[in-house]
Amino acid sequence: MNGNTSGFQLNMDLTMEQKFKMRIFEESVRAMNPDEARDLLLQASKLLMLKDNIIKDLMKHEYI
């Protein structure tokens, strides 16, 4: 899966290492009870939002 934004090619594929980590994560989630899975989902969502904020802040200051 690749995204093309005005001539800029984004690589949207996982590396082999990321695929391996994803497989381990999938197996861990299957072993969780619903409350643990819900808490993990909320933590992951918060981390993704924080990452977005950091990227936006870096772009404002032209570090990227």
PyMOL Python script that loads the backbone (N, CA, C, O; Angstrom):
from pymol import cmd

cmd.read_pdbstr("""\
ATOM      1  N   MET A   1       0.848  -1.165   0.000  1.00  0.00           N
ATOM      2  CA  MET A   1       0.000   0.000   0.000  1.00  0.00           C
ATOM      3  C   MET A   1       0.897   1.232   0.000  1.00  0.00           C
ATOM      4  O   MET A   1       1.661   1.448   0.941  1.00  0.00           O
ATOM      5  N   ASN A   2       0.808   2.017  -1.024  1.00  0.00           N
ATOM      6  CA  ASN A   2       1.585   3.248  -1.136  1.00  0.00           C
ATOM      7  C   ASN A   2       0.658   4.420  -1.344  1.00  0.00           C
ATOM      8  O   ASN A   2      -0.333   4.317  -2.066  1.00  0.00           O
ATOM      9  N   GLY A   3       0.982   5.551  -0.706  1.00  0.00           N
ATOM     10  CA  GLY A   3       0.198   6.762  -0.888  1.00  0.00           C
ATOM     11  C   GLY A   3       0.978   7.741  -1.728  1.00  0.00           C
ATOM     12  O   GLY A   3       2.174   7.931  -1.508  1.00  0.00           O
ATOM     13  N   ASN A   4       0.322   8.368  -2.689  1.00  0.00           N
ATOM     14  CA  ASN A   4       0.981   9.336  -3.551  1.00  0.00           C
ATOM     15  C   ASN A   4       0.330  10.691  -3.330  1.00  0.00           C
ATOM     16  O   ASN A   4      -0.841  10.891  -3.652  1.00  0.00           O
ATOM     17  N   THR A   5       1.104  11.621  -2.778  1.00  0.00           N
ATOM     18  CA  THR A   5       0.606  12.956  -2.491  1.00  0.00           C
ATOM     19  C   THR A   5       1.416  13.950  -3.285  1.00  0.00           C
ATOM     20  O   THR A   5       2.563  14.238  -2.940  1.00  0.00           O
ATOM     21  N   SER A   6       0.835  14.478  -4.343  1.00  0.00           N
ATOM     22  CA  SER A   6       1.468  15.465  -5.223  1.00  0.00           C
ATOM     23  C   SER A   6       2.927  15.154  -5.534  1.00  0.00           C
ATOM     24  O   SER A   6       3.816  15.960  -5.259  1.00  0.00           O
ATOM     25  N   GLY A   7       3.164  13.983  -6.108  1.00  0.00           N
ATOM     26  CA  GLY A   7       4.500  13.610  -6.544  1.00  0.00           C
ATOM     27  C   GLY A   7       5.376  13.016  -5.460  1.00  0.00           C
ATOM     28  O   GLY A   7       6.460  12.513  -5.754  1.00  0.00           O
ATOM     29  N   PHE A   8       4.937  13.063  -4.222  1.00  0.00           N
ATOM     30  CA  PHE A   8       5.700  12.520  -3.109  1.00  0.00           C
ATOM     31  C   PHE A   8       5.189  11.126  -2.809  1.00  0.00           C
ATOM     32  O   PHE A   8       4.011  10.959  -2.493  1.00  0.00           O
ATOM     33  N   GLN A   9       6.042  10.126  -2.901  1.00  0.00           N
ATOM     34  CA  GLN A   9       5.649   8.732  -2.711  1.00  0.00           C
ATOM     35  C   GLN A   9       5.846   8.311  -1.259  1.00  0.00           C
ATOM     36  O   GLN A   9       6.966   8.345  -0.749  1.00  0.00           O
ATOM     37  N   LEU A  10       4.765   7.916  -0.595  1.00  0.00           N
ATOM     38  CA  LEU A  10       4.838   7.427   0.778  1.00  0.00           C
ATOM     39  C   LEU A  10       4.835   5.913   0.783  1.00  0.00           C
ATOM     40  O   LEU A  10       4.013   5.286   0.115  1.00  0.00           O
ATOM     41  N   ASN A  11       5.750   5.324   1.533  1.00  0.00           N
ATOM     42  CA  ASN A  11       5.772   3.874   1.691  1.00  0.00           C
ATOM     43  C   ASN A  11       4.882   3.515   2.867  1.00  0.00           C
ATOM     44  O   ASN A  11       5.201   3.832   4.013  1.00  0.00           O
ATOM     45  N   MET A  12       3.767   2.854   2.588  1.00  0.00           N
ATOM     46  CA  MET A  12       2.800   2.509   3.621  1.00  0.00           C
ATOM     47  C   MET A  12       2.874   1.026   3.984  1.00  0.00           C
ATOM     48  O   MET A  12       1.944   0.492   4.589  1.00  0.00           O
ATOM     49  N   ASP A  13       3.966   0.358   3.622  1.00  0.00           N
ATOM     50  CA  ASP A  13       4.133  -1.061   3.913  1.00  0.00           C
ATOM     51  C   ASP A  13       4.933  -1.242   5.198  1.00  0.00           C
ATOM     52  O   ASP A  13       5.771  -0.410   5.544  1.00  0.00           O
ATOM     53  N   LEU A  14       4.664  -2.342   5.900  1.00  0.00           N
ATOM     54  CA  LEU A  14       5.436  -2.670   7.086  1.00  0.00           C
ATOM     55  C   LEU A  14       6.711  -3.390   6.674  1.00  0.00           C
ATOM     56  O   LEU A  14       6.742  -4.130   5.691  1.00  0.00           O
ATOM     57  N   THR A  15       7.763  -3.154   7.455  1.00  0.00           N
ATOM     58  CA  THR A  15       8.998  -3.902   7.219  1.00  0.00           C
ATOM     59  C   THR A  15       8.800  -5.329   7.730  1.00  0.00           C
ATOM     60  O   THR A  15       7.811  -5.616   8.406  1.00  0.00           O
ATOM     61  N   MET A  16       9.725  -6.210   7.414  1.00  0.00           N
ATOM     62  CA  MET A  16       9.641  -7.584   7.883  1.00  0.00           C
ATOM     63  C   MET A  16       9.669  -7.620   9.417  1.00  0.00           C
ATOM     64  O   MET A  16       8.939  -8.394  10.037  1.00  0.00           O
ATOM     65  N   GLU A  17      10.503  -6.791  10.016  1.00  0.00           N
ATOM     66  CA  GLU A  17      10.588  -6.729  11.478  1.00  0.00           C
ATOM     67  C   GLU A  17       9.267  -6.241  12.079  1.00  0.00           C
ATOM     68  O   GLU A  17       8.822  -6.761  13.103  1.00  0.00           O
ATOM     69  N   GLN A  18       8.640  -5.245  11.448  1.00  0.00           N
ATOM     70  CA  GLN A  18       7.360  -4.735  11.934  1.00  0.00           C
ATOM     71  C   GLN A  18       6.262  -5.790  11.800  1.00  0.00           C
ATOM     72  O   GLN A  18       5.401  -5.907  12.672  1.00  0.00           O
ATOM     73  N   LYS A  19       6.291  -6.551  10.717  1.00  0.00           N
ATOM     74  CA  LYS A  19       5.310  -7.628  10.540  1.00  0.00           C
ATOM     75  C   LYS A  19       5.464  -8.677  11.632  1.00  0.00           C
ATOM     76  O   LYS A  19       4.474  -9.193  12.152  1.00  0.00           O
ATOM     77  N   PHE A  20       6.708  -8.989  11.976  1.00  0.00           N
ATOM     78  CA  PHE A  20       6.981  -9.956  13.039  1.00  0.00           C
ATOM     79  C   PHE A  20       6.457  -9.430  14.383  1.00  0.00           C
ATOM     80  O   PHE A  20       5.807 -10.163  15.130  1.00  0.00           O
ATOM     81  N   LYS A  21       6.743  -8.158  14.683  1.00  0.00           N
ATOM     82  CA  LYS A  21       6.260  -7.558  15.927  1.00  0.00           C
ATOM     83  C   LYS A  21       4.733  -7.524  15.953  1.00  0.00           C
ATOM     84  O   LYS A  21       4.126  -7.732  17.003  1.00  0.00           O
ATOM     85  N   MET A  22       4.116  -7.266  14.810  1.00  0.00           N
ATOM     86  CA  MET A  22       2.664  -7.236  14.718  1.00  0.00           C
ATOM     87  C   MET A  22       2.079  -8.608  15.021  1.00  0.00           C
ATOM     88  O   MET A  22       1.058  -8.714  15.700  1.00  0.00           O
ATOM     89  N   ARG A  23       2.714  -9.643  14.528  1.00  0.00           N
ATOM     90  CA  ARG A  23       2.252 -11.020  14.779  1.00  0.00           C
ATOM     91  C   ARG A  23       2.314 -11.349  16.277  1.00  0.00           C
ATOM     92  O   ARG A  23       1.394 -11.956  16.825  1.00  0.00           O
ATOM     93  N   ILE A  24       3.403 -10.944  16.926  1.00  0.00           N
ATOM     94  CA  ILE A  24       3.540 -11.165  18.369  1.00  0.00           C
ATOM     95  C   ILE A  24       2.453 -10.390  19.119  1.00  0.00           C
ATOM     96  O   ILE A  24       1.843 -10.901  20.058  1.00  0.00           O
ATOM     97  N   PHE A  25       2.226  -9.160  18.687  1.00  0.00           N
ATOM     98  CA  PHE A  25       1.199  -8.331  19.313  1.00  0.00           C
ATOM     99  C   PHE A  25      -0.180  -8.963  19.149  1.00  0.00           C
ATOM    100  O   PHE A  25      -0.960  -8.991  20.102  1.00  0.00           O
ATOM    101  N   GLU A  26      -0.492  -9.469  17.959  1.00  0.00           N
ATOM    102  CA  GLU A  26      -1.782 -10.114  17.705  1.00  0.00           C
ATOM    103  C   GLU A  26      -1.992 -11.289  18.652  1.00  0.00           C
ATOM    104  O   GLU A  26      -3.083 -11.466  19.195  1.00  0.00           O
ATOM    105  N   GLU A  27      -0.951 -12.089  18.849  1.00  0.00           N
ATOM    106  CA  GLU A  27      -1.064 -13.240  19.741  1.00  0.00           C
ATOM    107  C   GLU A  27      -1.273 -12.792  21.189  1.00  0.00           C
ATOM    108  O   GLU A  27      -2.020 -13.425  21.933  1.00  0.00           O
ATOM    109  N   SER A  28      -0.621 -11.712  21.583  1.00  0.00           N
ATOM    110  CA  SER A  28      -0.791 -11.189  22.948  1.00  0.00           C
ATOM    111  C   SER A  28      -2.206 -10.682  23.171  1.00  0.00           C
ATOM    112  O   SER A  28      -2.795 -10.916  24.226  1.00  0.00           O
ATOM    113  N   VAL A  29      -2.751  -9.989  22.182  1.00  0.00           N
ATOM    114  CA  VAL A  29      -4.106  -9.439  22.305  1.00  0.00           C
ATOM    115  C   VAL A  29      -5.133 -10.559  22.409  1.00  0.00           C
ATOM    116  O   VAL A  29      -6.107 -10.441  23.152  1.00  0.00           O
ATOM    117  N   ARG A  30      -4.924 -11.630  21.680  1.00  0.00           N
ATOM    118  CA  ARG A  30      -5.870 -12.755  21.744  1.00  0.00           C
ATOM    119  C   ARG A  30      -5.944 -13.340  23.144  1.00  0.00           C
ATOM    120  O   ARG A  30      -6.985 -13.865  23.540  1.00  0.00           O
ATOM    121  N   ALA A  31      -4.847 -13.257  23.904  1.00  0.00           N
ATOM    122  CA  ALA A  31      -4.805 -13.817  25.250  1.00  0.00           C
ATOM    123  C   ALA A  31      -5.400 -12.876  26.297  1.00  0.00           C
ATOM    124  O   ALA A  31      -5.571 -13.273  27.450  1.00  0.00           O
ATOM    125  N   MET A  32      -5.716 -11.646  25.922  1.00  0.00           N
ATOM    126  CA  MET A  32      -6.240 -10.656  26.868  1.00  0.00           C
ATOM    127  C   MET A  32      -7.741 -10.808  27.072  1.00  0.00           C
ATOM    128  O   MET A  32      -8.467 -11.307  26.213  1.00  0.00           O
ATOM    129  N   ASN A  33      -8.177 -10.356  28.250  1.00  0.00           N
ATOM    130  CA  ASN A  33      -9.623 -10.278  28.452  1.00  0.00           C
ATOM    131  C   ASN A  33     -10.091  -8.950  27.852  1.00  0.00           C
ATOM    132  O   ASN A  33      -9.264  -8.081  27.574  1.00  0.00           O
ATOM    133  N   PRO A  34     -11.380  -8.779  27.652  1.00  0.00           N
ATOM    134  CA  PRO A  34     -11.888  -7.558  26.993  1.00  0.00           C
ATOM    135  C   PRO A  34     -11.473  -6.254  27.682  1.00  0.00           C
ATOM    136  O   PRO A  34     -11.194  -5.267  27.002  1.00  0.00           O
ATOM    137  N   ASP A  35     -11.427  -6.234  29.006  1.00  0.00           N
ATOM    138  CA  ASP A  35     -11.037  -5.006  29.709  1.00  0.00           C
ATOM    139  C   ASP A  35      -9.573  -4.650  29.440  1.00  0.00           C
ATOM    140  O   ASP A  35      -9.246  -3.482  29.231  1.00  0.00           O
ATOM    141  N   GLU A  36      -8.698  -5.647  29.445  1.00  0.00           N
ATOM    142  CA  GLU A  36      -7.283  -5.400  29.142  1.00  0.00           C
ATOM    143  C   GLU A  36      -7.120  -4.898  27.713  1.00  0.00           C
ATOM    144  O   GLU A  36      -6.350  -3.972  27.460  1.00  0.00           O
ATOM    145  N   ALA A  37      -7.845  -5.508  26.781  1.00  0.00           N
ATOM    146  CA  ALA A  37      -7.764  -5.097  25.378  1.00  0.00           C
ATOM    147  C   ALA A  37      -8.279  -3.665  25.203  1.00  0.00           C
ATOM    148  O   ALA A  37      -7.703  -2.885  24.445  1.00  0.00           O
ATOM    149  N   ARG A  38      -9.351  -3.328  25.898  1.00  0.00           N
ATOM    150  CA  ARG A  38      -9.909  -1.975  25.828  1.00  0.00           C
ATOM    151  C   ARG A  38      -8.913  -0.951  26.372  1.00  0.00           C
ATOM    152  O   ARG A  38      -8.722   0.107  25.773  1.00  0.00           O
ATOM    153  N   ASP A  39      -8.274  -1.263  27.513  1.00  0.00           N
ATOM    154  CA  ASP A  39      -7.277  -0.363  28.086  1.00  0.00           C
ATOM    155  C   ASP A  39      -6.094  -0.176  27.141  1.00  0.00           C
ATOM    156  O   ASP A  39      -5.593   0.937  26.982  1.00  0.00           O
ATOM    157  N   LEU A  40      -5.650  -1.259  26.519  1.00  0.00           N
ATOM    158  CA  LEU A  40      -4.538  -1.177  25.572  1.00  0.00           C
ATOM    159  C   LEU A  40      -4.907  -0.321  24.370  1.00  0.00           C
ATOM    160  O   LEU A  40      -4.093   0.473  23.898  1.00  0.00           O
ATOM    161  N   LEU A  41      -6.123  -0.477  23.874  1.00  0.00           N
ATOM    162  CA  LEU A  41      -6.587   0.320  22.745  1.00  0.00           C
ATOM    163  C   LEU A  41      -6.609   1.805  23.097  1.00  0.00           C
ATOM    164  O   LEU A  41      -6.205   2.644  22.292  1.00  0.00           O
ATOM    165  N   LEU A  42      -7.076   2.124  24.284  1.00  0.00           N
ATOM    166  CA  LEU A  42      -7.098   3.522  24.713  1.00  0.00           C
ATOM    167  C   LEU A  42      -5.684   4.090  24.844  1.00  0.00           C
ATOM    168  O   LEU A  42      -5.433   5.224  24.436  1.00  0.00           O
ATOM    169  N   GLN A  43      -4.769   3.316  25.404  1.00  0.00           N
ATOM    170  CA  GLN A  43      -3.377   3.763  25.525  1.00  0.00           C
ATOM    171  C   GLN A  43      -2.749   3.977  24.149  1.00  0.00           C
ATOM    172  O   GLN A  43      -2.048   4.964  23.925  1.00  0.00           O
ATOM    173  N   ALA A  44      -3.006   3.048  23.233  1.00  0.00           N
ATOM    174  CA  ALA A  44      -2.451   3.159  21.884  1.00  0.00           C
ATOM    175  C   ALA A  44      -3.007   4.392  21.170  1.00  0.00           C
ATOM    176  O   ALA A  44      -2.273   5.102  20.482  1.00  0.00           O
ATOM    177  N   SER A  45      -4.303   4.640  21.337  1.00  0.00           N
ATOM    178  CA  SER A  45      -4.921   5.815  20.716  1.00  0.00           C
ATOM    179  C   SER A  45      -4.299   7.095  21.247  1.00  0.00           C
ATOM    180  O   SER A  45      -4.016   8.016  20.481  1.00  0.00           O
ATOM    181  N   LYS A  46      -4.084   7.156  22.562  1.00  0.00           N
ATOM    182  CA  LYS A  46      -3.476   8.338  23.160  1.00  0.00           C
ATOM    183  C   LYS A  46      -2.052   8.536  22.633  1.00  0.00           C
ATOM    184  O   LYS A  46      -1.662   9.658  22.311  1.00  0.00           O
ATOM    185  N   LEU A  47      -1.281   7.457  22.546  1.00  0.00           N
ATOM    186  CA  LEU A  47       0.090   7.560  22.036  1.00  0.00           C
ATOM    187  C   LEU A  47       0.118   8.040  20.584  1.00  0.00           C
ATOM    188  O   LEU A  47       0.989   8.824  20.209  1.00  0.00           O
ATOM    189  N   LEU A  48      -0.825   7.576  19.770  1.00  0.00           N
ATOM    190  CA  LEU A  48      -0.890   8.027  18.382  1.00  0.00           C
ATOM    191  C   LEU A  48      -1.215   9.516  18.301  1.00  0.00           C
ATOM    192  O   LEU A  48      -0.665  10.228  17.461  1.00  0.00           O
ATOM    193  N   MET A  49      -2.104   9.984  19.170  1.00  0.00           N
ATOM    194  CA  MET A  49      -2.434  11.408  19.195  1.00  0.00           C
ATOM    195  C   MET A  49      -1.223  12.234  19.631  1.00  0.00           C
ATOM    196  O   MET A  49      -0.949  13.286  19.054  1.00  0.00           O
ATOM    197  N   LEU A  50      -0.501  11.762  20.643  1.00  0.00           N
ATOM    198  CA  LEU A  50       0.703  12.455  21.092  1.00  0.00           C
ATOM    199  C   LEU A  50       1.749  12.501  19.978  1.00  0.00           C
ATOM    200  O   LEU A  50       2.406  13.523  19.782  1.00  0.00           O
ATOM    201  N   LYS A  51       1.902  11.396  19.250  1.00  0.00           N
ATOM    202  CA  LYS A  51       2.844  11.352  18.126  1.00  0.00           C
ATOM    203  C   LYS A  51       2.463  12.384  17.069  1.00  0.00           C
ATOM    204  O   LYS A  51       3.325  13.085  16.538  1.00  0.00           O
ATOM    205  N   ASP A  52       1.162  12.473  16.765  1.00  0.00           N
ATOM    206  CA  ASP A  52       0.687  13.479  15.808  1.00  0.00           C
ATOM    207  C   ASP A  52       1.026  14.888  16.272  1.00  0.00           C
ATOM    208  O   ASP A  52       1.461  15.722  15.478  1.00  0.00           O
ATOM    209  N   ASN A  53       0.824  15.153  17.573  1.00  0.00           N
ATOM    210  CA  ASN A  53       1.136  16.478  18.111  1.00  0.00           C
ATOM    211  C   ASN A  53       2.624  16.790  18.004  1.00  0.00           C
ATOM    212  O   ASN A  53       3.001  17.915  17.676  1.00  0.00           O
ATOM    213  N   ILE A  54       3.460  15.815  18.274  1.00  0.00           N
ATOM    214  CA  ILE A  54       4.908  16.016  18.185  1.00  0.00           C
ATOM    215  C   ILE A  54       5.318  16.317  16.747  1.00  0.00           C
ATOM    216  O   ILE A  54       6.112  17.225  16.500  1.00  0.00           O
ATOM    217  N   ILE A  55       4.775  15.555  15.798  1.00  0.00           N
ATOM    218  CA  ILE A  55       5.102  15.779  14.383  1.00  0.00           C
ATOM    219  C   ILE A  55       4.651  17.170  13.948  1.00  0.00           C
ATOM    220  O   ILE A  55       5.396  17.880  13.273  1.00  0.00           O
ATOM    221  N   LYS A  56       3.431  17.565  14.332  1.00  0.00           N
ATOM    222  CA  LYS A  56       2.938  18.906  13.979  1.00  0.00           C
ATOM    223  C   LYS A  56       3.824  19.992  14.570  1.00  0.00           C
ATOM    224  O   LYS A  56       4.129  20.981  13.904  1.00  0.00           O
ATOM    225  N   ASP A  57       4.242  19.808  15.826  1.00  0.00           N
ATOM    226  CA  ASP A  57       5.098  20.787  16.471  1.00  0.00           C
ATOM    227  C   ASP A  57       6.458  20.870  15.786  1.00  0.00           C
ATOM    228  O   ASP A  57       6.989  21.963  15.589  1.00  0.00           O
ATOM    229  N   LEU A  58       7.026  19.717  15.421  1.00  0.00           N
ATOM    230  CA  LEU A  58       8.302  19.714  14.713  1.00  0.00           C
ATOM    231  C   LEU A  58       8.180  20.396  13.358  1.00  0.00           C
ATOM    232  O   LEU A  58       9.092  21.107  12.936  1.00  0.00           O
ATOM    233  N   MET A  59       7.057  20.184  12.674  1.00  0.00           N
ATOM    234  CA  MET A  59       6.862  20.813  11.362  1.00  0.00           C
ATOM    235  C   MET A  59       6.741  22.332  11.502  1.00  0.00           C
ATOM    236  O   MET A  59       7.226  23.073  10.646  1.00  0.00           O
ATOM    237  N   LYS A  60       6.096  22.799  12.578  1.00  0.00           N
ATOM    238  CA  LYS A  60       5.973  24.239  12.813  1.00  0.00           C
ATOM    239  C   LYS A  60       7.354  24.868  12.992  1.00  0.00           C
ATOM    240  O   LYS A  60       7.602  25.992  12.553  1.00  0.00           O
ATOM    241  N   HIS A  61       8.235  24.134  13.636  1.00  0.00           N
ATOM    242  CA  HIS A  61       9.571  24.656  13.911  1.00  0.00           C
ATOM    243  C   HIS A  61      10.581  24.247  12.836  1.00  0.00           C
ATOM    244  O   HIS A  61      11.783  24.470  12.981  1.00  0.00           O
ATOM    245  N   GLU A  62      10.077  23.650  11.763  1.00  0.00           N
ATOM    246  CA  GLU A  62      10.892  23.270  10.592  1.00  0.00           C
ATOM    247  C   GLU A  62      12.050  22.339  10.933  1.00  0.00           C
ATOM    248  O   GLU A  62      13.128  22.442  10.348  1.00  0.00           O
ATOM    249  N   TYR A  63      11.823  21.418  11.895  1.00  0.00           N
ATOM    250  CA  TYR A  63      12.833  20.415  12.211  1.00  0.00           C
ATOM    251  C   TYR A  63      12.769  19.249  11.254  1.00  0.00           C
ATOM    252  O   TYR A  63      13.699  18.446  11.179  1.00  0.00           O
ATOM    253  N   ILE A  64      11.672  19.153  10.521  1.00  0.00           N
ATOM    254  CA  ILE A  64      11.525  18.049   9.557  1.00  0.00           C
ATOM    255  C   ILE A  64      11.696  18.599   8.164  1.00  0.00           C
ATOM    256  O   ILE A  64      11.613  17.850   7.191  1.00  0.00           O
TER     257      ILE A  64
END
""", "prot")
cmd.dss("prot")
cmd.show_as("cartoon", "prot")
cmd.util.cbc("prot")
cmd.orient("prot")
